Amino acid sequence: MSALILALAAGAAVGLALGALGGGGSVLAVPALIYLLGFTPAAATTASLLIVAATSATALYAHARAGNVRWRTGALFAASGLLPAAAAGAVAAHLPQRALTAAFAAIATLAAVMMLLGTRERRTDDTRTDDTRPDVPEPPRRAPARAAGTGAGLGALTGLLGVGGGFLVVPTLVAVLAFEMQAAVGTSLLVITTNSLASLLTRGATASGLDWSVIGPFAATAILGAWDGKRLAAKVSGTALRRTFAVALLAVAAFMLVDALT
């Protein structure tokens, strides 16, 4: 199978995940780039950031139009992750390839476990979409601090491994800040886009040798898939989507871990 067809198929899967779940696209993009398209782990994480940044920005626009983005909370997450993302991005280029692969497998496993555990979607009758609506109860005093701390950790993960971290942002927004699922998905896309762009600023060395004939089609189909994912999320329950995606992630993580240890 040609690299172009593989890139198109992988891009569609990544976009579908980001559009439907608000995260998880990068934990598919990196192994696809390594094992299907022949990228090194370092190059794959850089290419993943490019693809995920473009796709997340597109999905963010769609969710923003639907009123699913809480800009203030998203800005808090994003701002706290900017410096860690840039610093970790600079460190990633100097780490052994096997260490990057093993670390990525661990993160993919964590993502799958969190998705399988899941959180109950919060239902609300309030349909207003402005950022001042009273659909979110007053959070505990420690909630903003937790949001900032989580944002910093996600920024570091984004910079180091090329993952956007939406699989951690979404459950945090739902469990800690009592967001409904759609708002958590939309807001996570703001965080992913910002962290990915911040990390890319420090990866000039690994971006110079990338195969753009592969990355271009991959990103294009990912962007198109994000729109389909947004529509899919409105039709299929979040629990079903997360469980299906989690099973796929566990298989990918197991394969990567075996590869890193052998």
Secondary structure as GFF3:
##gff-version 3
##sequence-region A 1 262
A	DSSP	alpha_helix	3	21	.	.	.	ID=ss1
A	DSSP	alpha_helix	26	31	.	.	.	ID=ss2
A	DSSP	pi_helix	32	36	.	.	.	ID=ss3
A	DSSP	alpha_helix	41	65	.	.	.	ID=ss4
A	DSSP	alpha_helix	71	92	.	.	.	ID=ss5
A	DSSP	alpha_helix	97	117	.	.	.	ID=ss6
A	DSSP	alpha_helix	143	161	.	.	.	ID=ss7
A	DSSP	alpha_helix	166	175	.	.	.	ID=ss8
A	DSSP	alpha_helix	181	200	.	.	.	ID=ss9
A	DSSP	alpha_helix	204	207	.	.	.	ID=ss10
A	DSSP	alpha_helix	212	235	.	.	.	ID=ss11
A	DSSP	alpha_helix	238	261	.	.	.	ID=ss12
###
